[in-house]
Amino acid sequence: MPRRSRWLPLVLFAAFATTGLGACGDRASGETQAGAATKSSPARAAKSPCPTKEQVSEAAGFEVTMRTALEDGRIGWIGCQYEMTGRYRGTFLEVTGDPASKADSVFGELKQATKGMKGMDAEPDKIDVGAGGLAYGSNSLSAAAAVAGPRVWQAKLEYLMSNSIGDQKDAMVRVLQLVAR
């Protein structure tokens, strides 16, 4: 499994915790820092690169809550993390967008993960999203990646700590279709 994938939830949580704590005092009034920034300075309020939790829930076919949205403009990376609700709380869906120049690396990692999860002869399925992509699903990991415009998008659902929720490859493809517009 790629090192970045293993550490992404921790990195996203740490970033969320350090940037989100300032909004905690305003929550009683229902106003977050983002809401306050929009009211006081509309030019400073940035639109999130991540789809809303409602959009992802509809595309995936199961309810999620949004956990974090990060963007690193220096390297062109976007990261969005959603958590499943109910029985599968603690299971995270990650959506990342890297520059399209990293597509070979992303597809290589997906092919290796497919072999690790389904056997050395296994290959991911080709999907018709963006300029083309790959996807696979197993009982503990489902992932899809596709190049669309200037980005290679990836949607990944890992549920190693929960009971199996089955192959969610089709859900990951639908989430990719959402972000690859």
Phi, psi and omega per residue, in radians:
M1 nan 2.378 -3.107
P2 -1.070 2.494 -3.108
R3 -1.052 -0.744 -3.113
R4 -1.061 -0.684 -3.136
S5 -1.102 -0.702 -3.109
R6 -1.179 -0.619 -3.062
W7 -1.675 -0.186 -3.079
L8 -0.974 -0.815 3.140
P9 -1.036 -0.686 3.138
L10 -1.180 -0.767 3.128
V11 -1.103 -0.788 3.136
L12 -1.110 -0.726 3.123
F13 -1.091 -0.794 -3.122
A14 -1.078 -0.752 3.127
A15 -1.145 -0.727 3.121
F16 -1.097 -0.777 -3.101
A17 -1.110 -0.735 -3.087
T18 -1.307 -0.565 3.141
T19 -1.603 -0.458 -3.058
G20 -1.523 -0.296 -3.082
L21 -1.129 -0.514 3.137
G22 -1.121 -0.409 -3.123
A23 -1.467 -0.219 -3.026
C24 -1.027 -0.702 -3.096
G25 -1.159 -0.456 -3.110
D26 -1.525 -0.190 -3.037
R27 -1.106 -0.509 3.137
A28 -1.076 -0.560 3.130
S29 -1.549 -0.038 3.129
G30 1.466 0.146 -3.105
E31 -1.981 2.260 3.079
T32 -1.786 3.033 3.103
Q33 -1.046 -0.685 -3.136
A34 -1.071 -0.752 3.120
G35 -1.144 -0.727 3.123
A36 -1.139 -0.700 3.136
A37 -1.113 -0.684 -3.141
T38 -1.114 -0.711 -3.123
K39 -1.212 -0.712 -3.043
S40 -1.506 -0.531 -3.081
S41 -2.644 1.492 -3.106
P42 -1.000 -0.522 -3.118
A43 -1.205 -0.486 -3.120
R44 -1.442 -0.384 -3.090
A45 -1.289 2.086 -3.112
A46 -1.716 2.472 3.077
K47 -1.333 2.340 -3.137
S48 -1.197 2.444 3.087
P49 -1.340 -0.091 -3.068
C50 -1.679 2.492 3.037
P51 -1.113 2.724 3.119
T52 -1.222 2.848 3.106
K53 -1.091 -0.569 3.106
E54 -1.166 -0.748 3.120
Q55 -1.106 -0.773 -3.125
V56 -1.192 -0.713 3.107
S57 -1.018 -0.793 -3.138
E58 -1.134 -0.788 -3.123
A59 -1.144 -0.770 -3.072
A60 -1.304 -0.527 -3.109
G61 1.564 0.220 3.044
F62 -2.578 2.693 -3.065
E63 -1.267 2.329 3.055
V64 -2.302 2.785 2.956
T65 -2.037 2.595 3.129
M66 -1.447 2.324 3.125
R67 -1.800 -0.934 -3.084
T68 -2.632 2.721 3.020
A69 -2.438 2.123 -3.125
L70 -2.241 2.633 3.081
E71 -2.498 2.314 3.075
D72 -2.010 1.723 -3.091
G73 -1.131 -0.422 -3.130
R74 -1.126 -0.696 -3.111
I75 -1.954 0.012 3.079
G76 1.339 0.391 -3.072
W77 -1.651 2.444 3.065
I78 -2.192 2.424 3.077
G79 -2.372 2.284 3.130
C80 -2.264 2.348 3.139
Q81 -2.255 2.301 -3.138
Y82 -2.164 2.567 3.112
E83 -1.985 2.384 3.067
M84 -1.203 2.715 -3.124
T85 -1.843 3.062 3.056
G86 1.134 -2.380 -3.064
R87 -0.985 -0.526 -3.081
Y88 -1.785 0.332 3.077
R89 -0.941 2.395 -3.074
G90 1.726 -0.096 3.055
T91 -1.729 2.227 -3.010
F92 -1.974 2.452 3.033
L93 -1.861 2.144 3.128
E94 -1.917 2.354 3.030
V95 -2.125 2.147 3.111
T96 -2.191 2.620 3.070
G97 -2.291 1.995 3.088
D98 -1.874 2.863 3.021
P99 -0.997 2.497 -3.106
A100 -0.996 -0.413 3.120
S101 -1.087 -0.292 3.130
K102 -1.656 0.171 -3.076
A103 -1.019 -0.770 -3.125
D104 -1.028 -0.721 3.123
S105 -1.157 -0.785 3.135
V106 -1.094 -0.796 3.136
F107 -1.156 -0.637 3.095
G108 -1.091 -0.758 3.103
E109 -1.112 -0.690 3.131
L110 -1.153 -0.693 3.099
K111 -1.122 -0.731 3.113
Q112 -1.129 -0.726 3.120
A113 -1.106 -0.663 3.107
T114 -1.065 -0.806 3.127
K115 -1.102 -0.699 3.129
G116 -1.152 -0.590 -3.086
M117 -1.584 -0.519 -3.002
K118 -2.119 -0.028 3.135
G119 2.006 2.705 -3.044
M120 -1.106 -0.400 3.125
D121 -1.586 -0.083 -3.071
A122 -1.296 2.539 3.078
E123 -2.273 2.538 3.069
P124 -1.209 2.754 3.101
D125 -1.433 2.506 3.031
K126 -1.330 2.471 3.124
I127 -2.221 2.671 -3.121
D128 -1.760 1.309 3.095
V129 -2.278 2.325 -3.121
G130 0.993 -2.285 3.115
A131 -1.525 0.146 3.137
G132 2.050 2.658 -3.116
G133 -2.854 -2.969 -3.103
L134 -2.363 2.666 3.102
A135 -2.697 2.702 3.006
Y136 -2.695 2.862 3.085
G137 -2.540 2.606 3.059
S138 -2.513 -3.056 -3.126
N139 -1.295 -0.186 -3.136
S140 -2.266 -0.118 3.134
L141 -2.728 2.282 3.036
S142 -2.275 2.431 -3.081
A143 -2.646 2.695 3.076
A144 -2.587 2.581 3.103
A145 -2.521 2.518 3.130
A146 -2.718 2.614 3.047
V147 -1.596 2.254 3.081
A148 -2.475 2.004 -3.122
G149 1.080 -2.305 -3.075
P150 -1.462 0.117 -3.047
R151 -2.232 2.684 2.885
V152 -1.884 2.023 -3.102
W153 -1.667 2.567 3.116
Q154 -2.413 2.357 3.041
A155 -2.151 2.273 -3.051
K156 -2.446 2.347 3.090
L157 -2.196 1.985 3.121
E158 -1.911 2.280 3.125
Y159 -2.368 0.949 -3.131
L160 -1.250 -0.530 -3.069
M161 -1.536 -0.256 -3.094
S162 -1.791 3.014 2.939
N163 -1.115 2.714 3.141
S164 -1.065 2.375 3.018
I165 -1.890 0.206 3.080
G166 1.446 3.083 -3.135
D167 -1.160 2.067 -3.133
Q168 -1.958 0.444 -3.129
K169 -0.985 -0.810 -3.107
D170 -1.090 -0.628 3.093
A171 -1.131 -0.712 3.134
M172 -1.163 -0.623 3.095
V173 -1.140 -0.733 3.122
R174 -1.119 -0.664 3.086
V175 -1.139 -0.706 3.081
L176 -1.071 -0.725 3.104
Q177 -1.044 -0.602 3.113
L178 -1.142 -0.819 -3.072
V179 -1.463 -0.329 -3.060
A180 -1.604 0.399 -3.141
R181 -1.281 nan nan
